[in-house]
Amino acid sequence: QVSLVESGGGSVQAGGSLRLSCAASGYTSKNYCMGWFRQAPGNEREGVGLIFSGSTITYYADSVKGRFTISQDNAKNTMYLQMNNLKPEDTAMYYCAAVRATGCNPTFMVQSESLDFRWGQGTQVTVSS
């Protein structure tokens, strides 16, 4: 059973940066598509970005392209989300997720409800203007 634990959330002013971490354990294979999602109060959950386990290929939502970067440290089984130039509209609970797959597809960011994602507990990011 895959377990995901996020950390690194907090409060920053607009224009600031944060780095989120997602520590993963319990993998039975290396074939996982990992992702970051976020949900603001009153909004639906939205995909932020994806990365396939052991790969450097990433996909991002248009709203974060050029500002957010996903990376992973395979030795530590940890995925990161570097967030730069944060905006108040980035305020949300951020979730790490993983789904067994042979690769990532950008559509996973909008189809998460129909896929067997495993989810972390979330970490709050608050950006003030």
C-alpha positions as CSV (number, residue, x, y, z in Angstrom):
1,Q,0.0,0.0,0.0
2,V,1.5,3.3,-1.1
3,S,1.8,5.9,1.6
4,L,2.4,9.6,0.7
5,V,3.3,12.3,3.2
6,E,3.5,16.0,2.2
7,S,5.5,18.7,3.9
8,G,6.7,22.2,3.3
9,G,3.6,24.2,3.2
10,G,3.3,27.6,4.8
11,S,2.4,31.2,4.4
12,V,4.3,33.6,2.1
13,Q,3.8,36.9,0.5
14,A,3.1,37.2,-3.2
15,G,6.3,36.8,-5.2
16,G,7.8,34.5,-2.7
17,S,8.7,30.8,-3.0
18,L,8.0,27.6,-1.3
19,R,9.2,24.0,-1.8
20,L,6.8,21.1,-1.1
21,S,8.0,17.6,-0.5
22,C,6.2,14.3,-0.9
23,A,7.8,11.3,0.8
24,A,6.6,8.0,-0.6
25,S,6.7,4.5,0.8
26,G,5.2,1.1,0.2
27,Y,5.8,0.9,-3.5
28,T,5.6,-2.6,-5.1
29,S,6.9,-1.4,-8.4
30,K,8.6,1.6,-10.1
31,N,5.7,2.2,-12.5
32,Y,3.9,5.2,-10.9
33,C,2.7,8.5,-12.2
34,M,3.2,11.0,-9.4
35,G,1.4,14.3,-9.2
36,W,0.6,17.4,-7.3
37,F,-3.0,18.6,-7.1
38,R,-4.5,21.5,-5.2
39,Q,-7.9,22.5,-3.9
40,A,-9.0,25.9,-2.7
41,P,-12.1,26.4,-0.6
42,G,-15.2,26.3,-2.7
43,N,-13.2,25.1,-5.7
44,E,-12.8,21.7,-7.3
45,R,-9.5,19.9,-7.1
46,E,-7.2,20.7,-9.9
47,G,-4.1,19.2,-11.2
48,V,-0.8,21.1,-10.9
49,G,1.7,18.8,-12.5
50,L,2.8,15.3,-13.1
51,I,6.1,13.3,-13.2
52,F,6.7,9.6,-14.0
53,S,8.7,7.7,-11.4
54,G,12.4,7.6,-12.4
55,S,11.8,10.1,-15.3
56,T,12.4,13.8,-15.8
57,I,9.5,14.2,-18.1
58,T,6.9,16.6,-16.5
59,Y,3.6,18.1,-17.3
60,Y,2.1,21.2,-15.8
61,A,-1.2,23.1,-15.7
62,D,-1.1,26.3,-17.7
63,S,-1.7,28.3,-14.6
64,V,1.7,27.3,-13.1
65,K,3.9,26.8,-16.2
66,G,7.1,28.8,-15.8
67,R,6.6,29.2,-12.1
68,F,6.4,25.7,-10.6
69,T,8.9,22.8,-11.1
70,I,8.4,19.2,-10.2
71,S,11.4,17.0,-9.5
72,Q,12.2,13.8,-7.7
73,D,15.0,12.1,-5.8
74,N,14.7,8.4,-6.5
75,A,17.2,7.5,-3.8
76,K,15.0,9.2,-1.2
77,N,11.6,8.2,-2.8
78,T,10.7,11.9,-2.6
79,M,9.0,14.2,-5.0
80,Y,9.3,17.9,-4.8
81,L,7.3,20.9,-6.0
82,Q,9.3,24.1,-6.2
83,M,6.9,27.1,-6.4
84,N,8.3,30.4,-7.4
85,N,6.6,33.8,-8.0
86,L,3.7,32.7,-5.9
87,K,0.4,34.5,-6.4
88,P,-2.6,34.8,-4.0
89,E,-4.6,32.5,-6.4
90,D,-2.1,29.8,-5.6
91,T,-3.5,29.6,-2.1
92,A,-4.9,26.1,-1.6
93,M,-4.4,22.7,0.1
94,Y,-1.8,20.9,-1.9
95,Y,-1.9,17.1,-2.3
96,C,0.6,14.6,-3.5
97,A,-0.8,11.7,-5.4
98,A,0.4,8.5,-7.1
99,V,-1.3,6.1,-9.6
100,R,0.1,2.9,-11.0
101,A,0.7,3.5,-14.7
102,T,3.1,2.8,-17.5
103,G,3.5,6.5,-18.0
104,C,2.0,9.9,-17.3
105,N,-0.6,11.5,-19.5
106,P,-1.6,15.2,-19.0
107,T,-5.2,14.2,-19.0
108,F,-4.5,12.5,-15.6
109,M,-4.6,16.1,-14.1
110,V,-8.3,16.4,-15.0
111,Q,-9.3,12.7,-14.7
112,S,-8.1,12.1,-11.2
113,E,-11.5,11.2,-9.9
114,S,-11.8,8.3,-12.4
115,L,-8.3,7.0,-11.7
116,D,-7.0,4.9,-8.8
117,F,-4.8,7.6,-7.3
118,R,-3.4,7.3,-3.8
119,W,-3.4,10.6,-1.9
120,G,-1.4,12.2,0.8
121,Q,-3.0,14.2,3.7
122,G,-2.2,17.6,2.1
123,T,-0.2,20.6,3.1
124,Q,-1.6,24.1,3.2
125,V,-0.1,26.9,1.1
126,T,-1.3,30.5,1.7
127,V,-0.1,33.4,-0.4
128,S,-0.9,36.9,0.8
129,S,-1.0,40.0,-1.4
